Amino acid sequence: MYRRLDAQHLIIVKAFENRLSLAPLNLVAGDKVLESAAGSGIWALEFSAESHANGVKVDIECIDLSSKQFPPTGTYPSNINFSVHSIISLPLSWTNTFAYAHQRLIVLALNDSLWRQAIAELYRVLQPGGYLELVEFETKRFHCGVGPSSNKLCSLVDELFADKGIIQGVSTYLCPLLEEIGFVNVRCEVRDVPVGGRQCVVQSGAGYTGEQWGEGWMGVKVPVVKGGGYGVVNTEEEFDVLVRDSVREWNESKGLFTSFYTILANKPY
């Protein structure tokens, strides 16, 4: 799990020209940064090191729903803190606290109602003038059907997303929502990342191998089976076979890609 998420971090950073952030930040020593859905903290650790190398030591609060992926205490700098919190219910004491908030890849966890709560909370805890940066993948273009098995998998996931209320069309949904909540200067940048085929071999680390892409799909196995398989599979074993055959199709294909979006916004003064 950790290797997959860390590899995904590297792919996303490379896709955005090896930048950890696209926000035009002007942070100063003592500023507070919020990292939501922090996972292993790899982004926060690299952002802290980069800031320190530029002569600025910021305090970073890393939050997630679970501490399972947090690094062991004592293995990270003292200016980084890890805590268990939900993005839809942050501490009241954090109001107007953070100069910058960064959140990545939670689109599969939130429906419309939860997104609205999350964005409202991010707005509340940012300082006036603070930057918000959201990084998500496009669920509509997440579907890479290039053969019988991968097309079945795409159909299955379409049904799952509709059943769970997962937002499809991330950029066209989030940008207006940010403005509705009160953010200004909202903008979006997109990068396409290759999947399978020879592209990932030629451009090492620039995209997903079929196997890496298949690992991502495995994350929806349990909800798919609990949902009855949506007319495509009946058991976890059948889902495993479907993903395995899809991996083969992806590795034999050319020109596949997925899209990542970085959405930036300011809380007004």
N, C-alpha and C positions, 0 to 999 in steps of 0.2 A: 504493500500500500504506500509506504513512505517513499520508496524508490519511484513509483509511478507518479506520485504527486510532485516530487522534486524534479523529475524529468519533464513533467508538464510545465512547471515553473520556468525551466530553462527554455523550453520551446516558445512560451509566450513572450519572455523577455527578448529572445532573439528575433521574434516576429516584429517587435516594436523597436528595432534597431538597437538592441542591447541596452534599452533604457528601462529602469525599474519604475519610472514614473514619467508621464507626459505632461504633468501639471507644471506650469511656470512658477515653481515655488521659490520663495525667498525666506526660507526658515532661518531663525536665529537660535542661538544657544538657549536651552530651556523650553523651547516650544514643545508642545505635546502633539503626538501623532497617534491616531487610532488605526489599528489594523484589524478589520473585521473578517471573520472566517479565516483565522490565522493559520490553522493547521499546525504544521511542524515549525512554523515561524521563519521559514527560509527567506521569504520576502523581507520581513522585518530585520532579520540579521544582516542581510545584504544592504538594505537601505540604511541601517545604522552605521555600518562600516563605510559606506559611500559618503554619508553625511560627515562622519568623523574625519575622513580623508580630506574633505573640503573645509575642515576647521570648524564644523558645527556639530555640537553634541545635543541631540534631541532626545526627549523621553518618549518611548513608544509603548503603548498599551495594546497588547495582543489579546483578542477575545475569540472564543469559539464556544459552541454548545457543549463540547466535551474536552477534557484535558488529555484524552488518550494519545493524541499526536504531539502534545507539548514536549519540548526537550527537557531532560532532567534538570532540576534546580542546580544552579552553580555552573552550568555549561554555557551560559550566555551572559552578555554584558549586563552590568547593574542598571543601565538606563532602559532596559527592556523588561517589561512585566507581563506575565501571562495570567489570565483570569477567565473563569467560565461565566459567560453572559450570553443572553440572546439579543440579537440585533433589534428585535421588536420590543425590547423592554430593558433599556439601559439605565444605570443608576441616575437618580434625579440630581445627584451632586455633580454629574458630568456636564450639566447644561453650560454652553458657551465655553467649553474647555479646550477643544482641539483646534490647532491651526490647519490640520490636514487629516483627512480620513480616507483610507484606502480599503476597498473591498473587492474580492475576486471570486467568481465562479460559484454563485449560490442560486443560479436561476432554476435549477431543478428542485430546490427546497422551498420555493415561495410561489404562492398563487397571487392573484391580484390584491386581495385583502392584506396578505402578509407583506407584500411589496410596499403597499401604502404605509403600513406601520413602520417598516424598516426605514424608508426614506424620510419619514417624519422624524424618527429618532435621530438619524444622522444629521438632519437639519438642526435639531435642537442642541446636540452636543458640540457642533462646530462653533467656533468663534465667528463673529461678524467678519466677513472678508475671507473666511477660511475656504479651502479647496476640498471638494469631494471628487474622488476618482473611482469609478466602477469599471471592472473588467469582466466581460461575460462572453460566452460563445453564442452564436446564432443558432437557435434550435431548429429553425427551418432549414438551415444548410448543414446541420449536423448529420443529416441523413444521406448516406453514401451508398445508394443502391446501384450496383453495377452487374448484378447477376441474380439468379433465382434465390439464393440464400440471403444475400444482403438486401434484396428487395423485400423479402418476407420480414426481415428484421426491421427495416424502415417502417413498414406498415404496422407492425406490432408496437413500435415505440410511438408512432403517431397516435395510436389508440390510447396508449398509456398516458401521454402528455395531455390529451383531451380529457381523459378520465380524472386526472389529478389537478387539472386547471393550470398546468404549467404554461407560462407565457411563451408564445411563439411570435417572433418578430421583436426581439429584445430592444433594438435601437429605436424602432418606431413606437415602442411602448414606453420605455424609460425616459426618453428625452422630454416628451410632453408631461409625464408624471413629475419629473423634477421641477419643471416650471410651475406646474399646478401647486406643488408643495411650497414654492417660494424661491427656489434657486434661480440664479441669473447666469448669463454667459455660458449657457449649456451648449456643448459641442460634442461631436462624436467622431472618432477615427476608427477605421476598420483595416485589418490586415488578414490576408488569406494565408493559410498554412497547409502545405501539401499533406496528403494522407496516402500511404501505401505506394506501390509502384517503385520505380527506380529513383524517384526524386529524393527520397529520404536517404538513400544510399549515397547518391552523388553529393547532396548537400547535408552532410552529417549534422544531426541535431536541429535541422531547419524544419522538421515536420515529424509526423507520426509514422512509424512502421505499422503495417497491418496488425501486428501483435499488440503494439501499444494501444492502437485504436480499439482493438477487441477488448483489452483490459478495461477501458472506459465503459464499454457497453455492458460488461459484466456487473457493473454497479447497479443496473436496473433489474437484474435477474429476480430478486426476491419480490419486489412489487409487481412484476409482470406475472409471476406464478400465483401470487396471492390474488391478483386480479382475474384469474381464470385463464391466463394465456392469450386472451383476446383473439381466439380462433386460430392461433398459429402454433402454440406449444401447449403441452399439458403438464410437463414436469420440468424440474430444474435440469435434468439430464438432457432433455430435448432442447432446452435453451442453450446449454453448453455446446451441443452439436451444431446448432444454428450459428452461433458466434464463431466456432472453429471454421466452419465452411465459409462464412463471410470473410474471415481473415484471409483465407486463401484467395478469394475473389479480389479483395482489396490489394493484396500483394501482386496480383497479376494484372492490375489495371494501371491506367495512366491518366493523369489530369484531375484526379480527385483532390478536393480541398475542403477544409472547414474554415469558418471565419470567426475571428475574435474582435470584439469591440472594446474600445476604451472610451468611456463617457465622462466628461469633465464638467464641473459646475462650481459656482461660487455661492456661498451664503452672503447676501447683501449686507452692507454696513448699516 
